[in-house]
């Protein structure tokens, strides 16, 4: 026999106001859908296309719908200082009566609910063991809104005295848009759940929402990013969030299931941990519980990090029971799971930063200078002293992921199959191909050479590097030229030098549109005392003049130091313009004419931390390359230390960010920043 939730049905007729009637107090307004759900437990796995499976037990029928779920969840979580109001549409059928009665039983204000002709919304849920669900919704009355009557005046009444407004996408988009517009005008917080019907979301609406809240699948659909692949990282999620931010969204709250959540804005990322100590029974409505708890916490005046913690606990509690509304937790059930999440200070207490760092793992892959494998041959027994032997030696480095090859230096005499075999044997992949123009032909310049035939040869060589990159599975060619510059005043025509550089890069980018072509500028070198592109600012002007989407920059710390620049500021300038394709990490003493290539952070640790902070803040999605010169040191140990240092500094950046670094930056408060670092043991 069908398992029915014990429901009391109201009489057919006018919908009555909730017992909370009278004057409206501080409120959370929920505008959305109400469905009667049927859940079918299918056992070990969901059916595949064309397959029929049997259920495990009888169907479960209970109330659901994203809007009604969130309203009921809010009502169960709030104290007596907040009123919860629901605005939605139900059908003229018995299901409509049931839906309304459950809202009333939860003490939700239902004066904004209307009955419309026809059937109520329905949800059909397939549940497999372990809690994974697949859902299909018949929208029914949820699309029965009279859009003409739902105008600005109506929306102003909906948001009146509301601290937070919750929206989702199982109702017409017009409803969300008019309510968000009114809420923004009234100064209410707007949380837009992205679940429901798959459709476009306007830039104007994104800009009106305080928080846009997709799960990872919804984020992928909204942005066109592939986030379902196995190697999709937190950095990929952050990059997708920034697609919405670029369109106008202020903050994007992406929920990642057992991986927690990420609250992304222009100012950085707040990471929310997941509660992993519970056993999932049914994931239905877990996202609704999460968003409702987040809204309640904000309405109660809690900070975002604490709100995310409350949301994680509520979402975890919801997966321990079957059904939608039957699984929504009470305030006590939410609080019972809070101790299983990382501590958040109340009343000035200290955070357990180790838990934050552990939950915010460094997302980057690492490569290191292949030529460093030439050094300390006394430690390289069993590895041939040639490019393929160096690759195999790099395969012994703990934490290394990629190899960046110089071209034609490393690859000119090899074939693709042998290089791939060496990479496979070392369990590494190709990160980039780095162009080095041979001095024998290009000492007077490569792309800027006075002889047009030599310039054509340089362009061809650069395109050949792009072909090698694609053949090895890399998407980037890094161009560093030791020769495109000058030594003496009045040696060359600067306008001519620049125009040749622009034209050369344009031809390369047009010939290889699927490859990122990245300039690694260096202001001075023993070969050319003045490079044609002597600074970060000049490099950005070059990007503007080349005017190709696949042309960008690689920032080398040693080169920035040689130019008298702050490397972190260079990162900020380049990344904000979407031109940061790569970074090369090292350190040095900044002596004139010297590029020391020392271990990252060994000379300027605070500068190095700031560099990583700005990479993290700008959601750098390339790989880290260590351009260091361990001529007397063990190059394997040196690279492993570089990797550990970056990962440690990434955790430091997360800790500083979460402990209010932005406020100190806004105030230009150097002493507070130094004291903040002191408290975290970074000084």
Secondary structure, DSSP 4 states (H G I P E B T S, - for coil): --EE---PPPPSSPPPPPTT-SS--SEEEEE---EEEEEEEEETSPPPTT-----SS--EEEEE-HHHHHHHHHHHH--TT-EEEEEEEEESSHHHHHHHHHHHHTT-EEEEEEEESSPPEEEEEEEETTB-EEEEEE-GGGG---TTTSSHHHHHHHTTTEEEEEEEESS-HHHHHHHHHHHHHHT-EEEEEEEES-----HHHHHH-SEEE-BHHHHHHHHT----STT--HHHHHHHHHHHHHTT-SEEEEE-GGG-EEEEETTEEEEE----SS--SB-TTHHHHHHHHHHHHHHTT--HHHHHHHHHHHHHHHTTSSSSGGGPPPHHHHHHHHTTS----SSSPPP-HHHHHHTS-----EEEEGGGGGS-GGG-TTS-SSHHHHHHHHTTSTT--EEEEEETTTTTT--HHHHHHHHHHTT-EEEEEEEE--HHHHTT-STT-SSHHHHHHHHHHHHHHHHHHHHTT--EEEEE-SSSEESSTTSS-HHHHHHHHHHHHHHHHHHTTTSEEEE---S--SS-SEESS-SHHHHHHHHHHH--TTEEEEEEHHHHHHTT--HHHHHHHHHTTT-EEEEEE-B----TT----BPTTSS-HHHHHHHHHHHHHTT--S-EEE----SSS-HHHHHHHHHHHHHHHHHHHHHHHHTTHHHHHHTT-HHHHHHHHHHTT--
